[in-house]
Amino acid sequence: MENKTEQTVKTTDKNNKWWLTLLIVLARMTVGATFVFSGFVKAIDPMGTVYKFEDYFSAFGWEFLAPLALLFAVVLAAFEFLLGVNMFLGSYRKLTSWLILLVMSFMTPFTLYLAIKNPVSDCGCFGDALVITNWETFFKNIVLLLLSVFLFRFNERVRGIYNKPVQWVTVIFILAFVLSVTWVGYNRLPLLDFRPYKNGVNIPKEMVTAGKSHTGEDNFVFIYEKDGIKKEFSIDDYPSDDSTWTFVDRVEKVSVENLEPKIKDFNISSPEGDMTTDILADTNYVFLMFSADINKADDSEIDRINDIYDYAQAHGYGFYCVTSSSMKDIKRWQDDTGAEYPFLYMDEIAIKTIIRANPGMLLLKDGTIYWKLSETELPDESDLTAPLNELVWGKQRTYNAELRIWYISLAFLVPMLLLLLTEKTVAAIIINLKNWRARRRARREAKKAFRKLESEDDSLRTGEQNDK
């Protein structure tokens, strides 16, 4: 009887274990993927995260924290990405569960406050990659908080993908990867562009209404004829019982709605008036140097920028600096850098949307973006030896998001997979290194103890000789 009872309990435990394991794995994937995505899009576009932090500081009256915005952006991106990957992989299960629960315990009431008071338009959780309302963010966090409580209770029941001896290796690689992505996004331009100003985009086309979109509310109209008169009927009221009507045709009507233009804020002006149309309609090449705040602009590449301006002058290309700064700040920049190019004006937020670098540059032709680059990527004088149409710098560059995602994914997944396939070997090497260090430490301590004994013995002998 006892054996049957024990067998029943074991069978019940097994039945309970499989569905609990499945729930734990699904919760890990959901929470982990959310944190990975949130951290990754922040790392890709660190300046976008900086701007969002500055919005928060301004809304709460914490402008004194603005100089720390970049540090906060980098730390937050790395922290979220690391937590997400660790949760997804089941690494450091207890610590990761603790940290995620703490994060969600803070973020859930905070996003409720944002939803009620609305100090900023969106929380910036997913950068420009996915913009959601503050209420949507709050409800998303409710789900994540519940999953975090569940994982806090049960996460340790399912082992991780990597064994414990090599988990610290994955942490180092994860941090190195996410910080490298952040470095590229800050010192150059984001690897993935979530904004409408991509290479190859024709700005005038994106400024008009994008057309109409299928809403999914399709319906059929039935056309019947009677006494030479045609009439349309819906599926609910067509004359199925009236033989005097003759069926003619059935037509599918598709419901559509107007789409908003993707680009609304590309407006450039000068003291004399609007310059937007003149620049976008120019059939020749036009260099546009953008600086949202010229007081904060990096002038380390100013010689390169001045050389490009001289090149544009020599070949009849347009060159303008587009900024939102005051005349006083522009005059200071001219005095400090020797800038001779004309200055135009645009809204600060629009400039920050167009390009993250300060300064950064676009090459336009017929209103199409041929390329956009940070100041460190610009061509130097030795590269500009002929008209642009004869140089690689005058060719239109294309933006292929899918290809970039593949490259980034492979850069992360291949090393992680190699470590997974060789983790036993790596773990053995780590253990041998630890044992070697332990033996080396033990030998050093033994030598110290031996020297100490010799020293004490010599002292005793010296004392005995003095007594004699």
Wavefront OBJ file of the C-alpha trace (Angstrom):
o trace
v 0.000 0.000 0.000
v 2.778 2.389 0.900
v 4.613 1.618 -2.346
v 1.507 2.423 -4.399
v 1.059 5.704 -2.515
v 4.694 6.682 -3.091
v 4.391 5.836 -6.774
v 1.226 7.957 -7.043
v 2.985 10.927 -5.386
v 5.988 10.594 -7.687
v 3.737 10.403 -10.751
v 1.835 13.495 -9.587
v 5.130 15.360 -9.001
v 6.277 14.509 -12.504
v 2.986 15.671 -14.000
v 3.221 18.903 -12.026
v 6.859 19.366 -12.930
v 6.489 19.370 -16.694
v 3.832 22.099 -16.855
v 5.604 24.157 -14.202
v 8.832 23.824 -16.170
v 7.008 24.942 -19.303
v 5.580 27.996 -17.513
v 9.008 28.909 -16.141
v 10.590 28.655 -19.583
v 7.812 30.722 -21.205
v 8.064 33.365 -18.460
v 11.843 33.512 -18.891
v 11.479 33.964 -22.645
v 8.855 36.693 -22.284
v 10.637 38.714 -19.602
v 14.084 38.081 -21.067
v 13.098 39.033 -24.618
v 11.436 42.242 -23.397
v 14.512 43.310 -21.446
v 16.842 42.315 -24.298
v 14.836 44.351 -26.818
v 14.580 47.333 -24.478
v 18.299 47.333 -23.696
v 19.339 46.669 -27.291
v 17.417 49.555 -28.865
v 18.810 51.892 -26.200
v 22.346 50.647 -26.898
v 21.895 51.021 -30.665
v 20.849 54.662 -30.287
v 22.474 56.013 -27.098
v 21.905 59.651 -28.047
v 18.192 58.980 -28.414
v 18.236 57.662 -24.844
v 20.189 60.746 -23.755
v 17.505 62.998 -25.256
v 14.793 61.026 -23.432
v 16.656 61.365 -20.122
v 16.927 65.103 -20.758
v 13.153 65.208 -21.323
v 12.636 63.520 -17.957
v 15.065 65.863 -16.196
v 13.303 68.868 -17.701
v 9.835 67.552 -16.787
v 10.804 66.889 -13.160
v 13.006 69.966 -12.703
v 16.213 67.936 -12.457
v 18.228 69.839 -15.060
v 21.311 69.571 -12.838
v 21.460 65.874 -13.797
v 21.690 66.631 -17.536
v 25.520 66.218 -17.653
v 25.034 62.627 -16.436
v 22.496 61.739 -19.120
v 25.027 59.891 -21.300
v 26.313 57.849 -18.346
v 22.750 56.936 -17.369
v 21.956 55.977 -20.966
v 24.955 53.661 -21.299
v 24.474 52.025 -17.881
v 20.735 51.527 -18.405
v 21.189 49.958 -21.837
v 23.901 47.568 -20.639
v 21.997 46.710 -17.446
v 18.730 45.896 -19.234
v 20.440 43.909 -21.980
v 22.508 41.896 -19.500
v 19.511 41.133 -17.290
v 17.453 40.125 -20.312
v 20.047 37.739 -21.728
v 20.742 36.226 -18.311
v 17.024 35.670 -17.737
v 16.590 34.208 -21.215
v 19.510 31.818 -20.717
v 18.747 31.029 -17.075
v 22.110 32.312 -15.876
v 22.559 33.491 -12.273
v 18.923 32.575 -11.702
v 18.524 33.857 -8.151
v 20.366 37.158 -8.611
v 18.720 37.864 -11.976
v 15.251 37.174 -10.580
v 15.931 39.487 -7.641
v 17.154 42.336 -9.835
v 14.326 42.086 -12.359
v 11.734 42.010 -9.583
v 13.302 45.128 -8.047
v 13.304 46.893 -11.421
v 9.668 46.051 -12.121
v 8.623 46.936 -8.558
v 9.959 50.439 -9.220
v 8.991 50.844 -12.882
v 5.361 49.729 -12.541
v 4.242 52.483 -10.123
v 6.489 54.965 -11.922
v 4.819 54.270 -15.278
v 1.413 54.524 -13.571
v 2.415 58.043 -12.499
v 3.528 58.787 -16.079
v 0.209 57.529 -17.415
v -1.805 59.695 -15.008
v 0.273 62.897 -15.024
v 1.747 62.535 -18.540
v 4.903 64.642 -17.938
v 6.470 63.114 -21.094
v 4.655 61.897 -24.190
v 6.059 58.372 -24.025
v 8.351 56.628 -21.567
v 11.000 55.836 -24.177
v 11.170 52.201 -23.066
v 11.844 50.985 -26.591
v 13.362 54.140 -28.063
v 12.212 55.040 -31.574
v 11.947 51.359 -32.516
v 8.534 50.997 -30.864
v 6.704 54.026 -29.509
v 3.832 53.157 -27.161
v 1.641 55.319 -24.975
v 2.189 55.708 -21.245
v -0.921 53.652 -20.477
v 0.244 50.864 -22.800
v 3.588 50.952 -21.009
v 1.893 50.650 -17.626
v -0.205 47.633 -18.658
v 2.888 46.035 -20.191
v 4.691 46.501 -16.889
v 1.797 44.947 -14.950
v 2.280 41.758 -16.968
v 6.043 41.853 -16.516
v 5.671 42.431 -12.766
v 3.425 39.381 -12.392
v 5.861 37.270 -14.400
v 8.754 38.618 -12.312
v 7.013 37.563 -9.078
v 6.414 34.117 -10.555
v 10.060 33.793 -11.620
v 11.273 35.061 -8.268
v 9.423 32.136 -6.699
v 10.142 29.372 -9.204
v 13.042 30.386 -11.483
v 15.643 28.292 -9.632
v 13.742 25.078 -10.367
v 14.909 24.974 -13.995
v 18.630 24.989 -14.727
v 20.139 27.392 -17.208
v 21.531 26.690 -20.664
v 25.135 27.317 -19.596
v 26.819 25.584 -16.676
v 27.801 27.714 -13.690
v 31.602 27.645 -14.273
v 31.229 29.456 -17.625
v 28.352 31.826 -16.870
v 30.735 34.610 -15.896
v 32.342 34.255 -19.342
v 28.958 34.889 -20.983
v 28.462 37.964 -18.786
v 31.794 39.430 -19.904
v 30.966 38.795 -23.567
v 27.435 40.216 -23.221
v 28.784 43.413 -21.672
v 31.528 43.693 -24.292
v 28.964 43.247 -27.076
v 26.415 45.758 -25.806
v 29.067 48.363 -24.955
v 30.593 47.966 -28.434
v 27.205 48.600 -30.032
v 26.776 51.657 -27.802
v 30.238 52.957 -28.718
v 29.433 52.744 -32.436
v 26.092 54.468 -31.943
v 27.689 57.305 -30.002
v 30.938 57.853 -31.913
v 29.486 57.223 -35.372
v 25.801 56.700 -36.094
v 23.337 54.019 -34.906
v 23.770 50.674 -36.652
v 19.987 50.507 -37.055
v 18.019 53.627 -37.956
v 14.483 53.690 -36.576
v 13.737 57.193 -37.872
v 12.390 58.214 -41.306
v 15.616 59.884 -42.505
v 17.433 56.825 -43.863
v 19.891 56.593 -46.731
v 18.007 56.410 -50.012
v 14.877 58.181 -48.735
v 13.386 60.866 -50.951
v 12.306 63.554 -48.490
v 9.693 65.324 -50.674
v 7.869 62.030 -51.289
v 7.825 61.230 -47.576
v 6.510 64.729 -46.767
v 3.249 64.245 -48.658
v 0.369 62.070 -47.467
v 1.534 58.517 -47.901
v -1.728 57.510 -49.555
v -4.316 55.116 -48.276
v -4.136 51.958 -46.259
v -6.366 48.917 -46.198
v -8.235 48.893 -42.859
v -9.311 45.263 -43.058
v -13.030 46.134 -43.028
v -13.939 44.629 -46.385
v -17.514 44.036 -47.547
v -19.305 42.785 -50.628
v -21.929 44.703 -52.616
v -24.449 42.859 -54.809
v -25.701 44.578 -57.948
v -29.190 43.694 -59.162
v -31.181 45.078 -62.095
v -34.925 45.721 -62.405
v -36.717 47.537 -65.226
v -33.362 48.709 -66.593
v -32.309 50.213 -63.257
v -29.272 48.863 -61.395
v -29.103 49.029 -57.627
v -26.546 48.019 -55.020
v -27.493 45.838 -52.067
v -25.553 44.679 -49.048
v -25.342 41.068 -47.995
v -28.050 41.720 -45.392
v -30.697 43.239 -47.627
v -30.238 41.857 -51.150
v -33.559 40.731 -52.745
v -33.131 36.987 -52.466
v -36.913 36.403 -52.371
v -37.867 38.879 -55.114
v -37.607 37.242 -58.512
v -38.252 40.534 -60.313
v -34.661 41.543 -59.575
v -31.942 40.065 -61.803
v -28.432 39.460 -60.400
v -25.741 41.378 -62.327
v -22.490 41.322 -60.364
v -20.820 41.101 -56.978
v -18.224 43.755 -56.089
v -15.784 43.745 -53.176
v -15.402 47.156 -51.576
v -12.220 47.718 -49.594
v -12.249 50.168 -46.707
v -9.262 52.493 -46.691
v -7.890 55.270 -44.538
v -5.453 58.089 -45.215
v -1.939 57.616 -43.851
v 0.044 60.377 -42.195
v 3.223 61.496 -43.970
v 6.350 59.924 -42.520
v 8.237 63.241 -42.538
v 6.432 66.290 -41.140
v 9.164 68.441 -39.635
v 11.686 69.072 -42.438
v 11.435 72.862 -42.557
v 14.559 74.920 -43.240
v 14.534 78.706 -43.158
v 16.870 81.665 -43.464
v 16.427 85.289 -42.335
v 15.063 85.974 -45.831
v 12.412 83.227 -45.761
v 11.743 79.519 -46.301
v 14.522 77.519 -47.968
v 13.016 74.034 -47.813
v 11.746 73.862 -51.395
v 14.931 75.360 -52.875
v 17.098 72.759 -51.142
v 14.883 69.755 -51.847
v 14.341 70.733 -55.490
v 18.053 71.246 -56.200
v 19.085 68.808 -58.937
v 22.734 69.196 -57.971
v 24.468 67.872 -54.863
v 23.814 69.714 -51.597
v 25.819 69.257 -48.385
v 23.789 69.862 -45.222
v 25.747 70.060 -41.991
v 23.419 69.683 -38.979
v 24.057 70.877 -35.443
v 21.166 71.000 -32.979
v 23.225 72.974 -30.457
v 26.362 74.481 -31.934
v 27.708 75.284 -28.454
v 27.983 71.523 -27.824
v 29.219 70.643 -31.306
v 32.469 68.697 -31.628
v 35.046 70.838 -33.443
v 37.776 68.187 -33.624
v 37.051 67.587 -37.331
v 36.520 71.215 -38.265
v 39.393 71.199 -40.788
v 37.720 68.326 -42.619
v 34.388 70.188 -42.655
v 36.025 73.374 -43.946
v 37.762 71.364 -46.688
v 34.398 69.935 -47.776
v 32.976 73.462 -47.911
v 35.895 74.628 -50.082
v 35.375 71.572 -52.327
v 31.644 72.334 -52.634
v 32.427 75.948 -53.579
v 34.910 74.859 -56.216
v 32.435 72.462 -57.884
v 29.263 74.502 -57.545
v 27.578 72.376 -54.885
v 25.417 73.813 -52.149
v 26.722 73.763 -48.592
v 24.747 74.920 -45.562
v 24.973 74.532 -41.824
v 21.500 73.901 -40.379
v 21.124 74.680 -36.692
v 18.675 75.821 -34.028
v 21.291 77.941 -32.251
v 21.154 81.701 -31.773
v 23.068 84.244 -33.855
v 25.349 84.850 -30.892
v 26.312 81.171 -30.725
v 26.761 81.022 -34.490
v 29.094 84.040 -34.384
v 31.157 82.378 -31.657
v 31.438 79.221 -33.781
v 32.539 81.234 -36.800
v 35.193 83.030 -34.765
v 36.502 79.791 -33.255
v 36.505 77.651 -36.410
v 36.862 80.103 -39.272
v 33.576 78.861 -40.765
v 32.564 80.735 -43.930
v 29.540 78.641 -44.930
v 25.993 80.069 -44.658
v 23.772 79.150 -41.704
v 20.120 78.125 -41.909
v 17.603 77.311 -39.206
v 15.527 74.285 -38.225
v 13.726 73.080 -35.113
v 16.070 71.441 -32.587
v 13.974 68.272 -32.199
v 13.797 67.875 -35.982
v 17.600 68.081 -36.262
v 18.038 65.507 -33.496
v 15.620 63.241 -35.352
v 17.440 63.594 -38.656
v 20.918 62.789 -37.339
v 22.287 61.912 -33.915
v 25.777 63.338 -34.448
v 26.631 66.923 -33.503
v 27.705 67.938 -36.029
v 26.621 65.460 -38.685
v 26.229 65.780 -42.427
v 23.766 64.766 -45.142
v 24.404 64.701 -48.875
v 21.231 65.429 -50.859
v 20.417 65.368 -54.536
v 16.908 65.902 -55.906
v 15.713 65.726 -52.310
v 17.103 62.188 -51.869
v 19.468 61.351 -49.021
v 22.620 59.925 -50.642
v 24.325 59.418 -47.297
v 24.460 60.756 -43.769
v 27.601 60.568 -41.648
v 29.002 61.689 -38.338
v 31.877 64.151 -38.323
v 34.421 61.330 -37.816
v 33.286 59.511 -40.983
v 33.435 62.427 -43.409
v 35.792 62.334 -46.401
v 39.013 64.306 -46.115
v 40.684 66.483 -48.709
v 42.597 63.591 -50.293
v 39.320 61.757 -51.022
v 37.740 64.665 -52.917
v 39.882 64.813 -56.043
v 37.156 64.987 -58.709
v 33.468 65.926 -59.130
v 31.170 63.885 -56.913
v 29.560 61.997 -59.793
v 32.983 60.463 -60.487
v 33.682 59.495 -56.869
v 32.325 56.849 -54.551
v 31.283 59.698 -52.243
v 28.767 60.803 -54.871
v 27.044 57.414 -55.076
v 23.783 56.814 -53.285
v 24.111 54.495 -50.305
v 21.283 52.145 -49.464
v 20.023 51.238 -46.022
v 19.308 47.520 -45.606
v 17.903 46.950 -42.135
v 17.453 43.190 -42.583
v 21.089 42.693 -43.575
v 22.327 44.747 -40.640
v 20.148 42.778 -38.238
v 21.648 39.565 -39.590
v 25.201 40.835 -39.097
v 24.492 42.048 -35.567
v 22.722 38.809 -34.659
v 25.568 36.676 -35.972
v 28.140 38.802 -34.133
v 26.335 37.973 -30.893
v 25.041 34.450 -31.477
v 28.106 32.809 -33.054
v 30.460 33.377 -30.057
v 27.673 32.393 -27.647
v 27.031 29.197 -29.613
v 30.739 28.364 -29.783
v 30.975 28.784 -26.028
v 27.936 26.530 -25.555
v 29.482 23.806 -27.739
v 32.823 23.987 -25.949
v 31.661 24.848 -22.442
v 32.921 21.570 -20.958
v 36.381 22.254 -22.324
v 36.225 25.888 -21.210
v 34.944 24.854 -17.782
v 37.795 22.335 -17.456
v 40.323 25.017 -18.385
v 38.798 27.432 -15.858
v 38.837 24.794 -13.124
v 42.455 23.860 -13.928
v 43.415 27.541 -13.817
v 41.697 27.919 -10.449
v 43.456 24.805 -9.130
v 46.797 26.034 -10.472
v 46.288 29.403 -8.790
v 45.262 27.677 -5.568
v 48.383 25.460 -5.626
v 50.566 28.452 -6.428
v 49.018 30.395 -3.551
v 49.511 27.412 -1.230
v 53.203 27.143 -2.216
v 53.713 30.859 -1.570
v 52.085 30.575 1.823
v 54.173 27.491 2.628
v 57.349 29.334 1.680
v 56.341 32.293 3.852
v 55.636 29.966 6.770
v 58.994 28.192 6.263
v 60.868 31.498 6.161
v 59.068 32.608 9.285
v 60.098 29.391 11.081
v 63.707 29.817 9.919
v 63.678 33.392 11.156
v 62.298 32.345 14.549
v 64.857 29.517 14.760
v 67.720 31.924 13.967
v 66.438 34.287 16.664
v 66.396 31.487 19.220
v 69.944 30.435 18.353
v 71.174 34.023 18.549
v 69.540 34.382 21.951
v 71.127 31.159 23.249
v 74.566 32.303 22.089
v 74.142 35.661 23.842
v 73.130 33.881 27.072
v 76.298 31.772 26.975
l 1 2 3 4 5 6 7 8 9 10 11 12 13 14 15 16 17 18 19 20 21 22 23 24 25 26 27 28 29 30 31 32 33 34 35 36 37 38 39 40 41 42 43 44 45 46 47 48 49 50 51 52 53 54 55 56 57 58 59 60 61 62 63 64 65 66 67 68 69 70 71 72 73 74 75 76 77 78 79 80 81 82 83 84 85 86 87 88 89 90 91 92 93 94 95 96 97 98 99 100 101 102 103 104 105 106 107 108 109 110 111 112 113 114 115 116 117 118 119 120 121 122 123 124 125 126 127 128 129 130 131 132 133 134 135 136 137 138 139 140 141 142 143 144 145 146 147 148 149 150 151 152 153 154 155 156 157 158 159 160 161 162 163 164 165 166 167 168 169 170 171 172 173 174 175 176 177 178 179 180 181 182 183 184 185 186 187 188 189 190 191 192 193 194 195 196 197 198 199 200 201 202 203 204 205 206 207 208 209 210 211 212 213 214 215 216 217 218 219 220 221 222 223 224 225 226 227 228 229 230 231 232 233 234 235 236 237 238 239 240 241 242 243 244 245 246 247 248 249 250 251 252 253 254 255 256 257 258 259 260 261 262 263 264 265 266 267 268 269 270 271 272 273 274 275 276 277 278 279 280 281 282 283 284 285 286 287 288 289 290 291 292 293 294 295 296 297 298 299 300 301 302 303 304 305 306 307 308 309 310 311 312 313 314 315 316 317 318 319 320 321 322 323 324 325 326 327 328 329 330 331 332 333 334 335 336 337 338 339 340 341 342 343 344 345 346 347 348 349 350 351 352 353 354 355 356 357 358 359 360 361 362 363 364 365 366 367 368 369 370 371 372 373 374 375 376 377 378 379 380 381 382 383 384 385 386 387 388 389 390 391 392 393 394 395 396 397 398 399 400 401 402 403 404 405 406 407 408 409 410 411 412 413 414 415 416 417 418 419 420 421 422 423 424 425 426 427 428 429 430 431 432 433 434 435 436 437 438 439 440 441 442 443 444 445 446 447 448 449 450 451 452 453 454 455 456 457 458 459 460 461 462 463 464 465 466 467 468
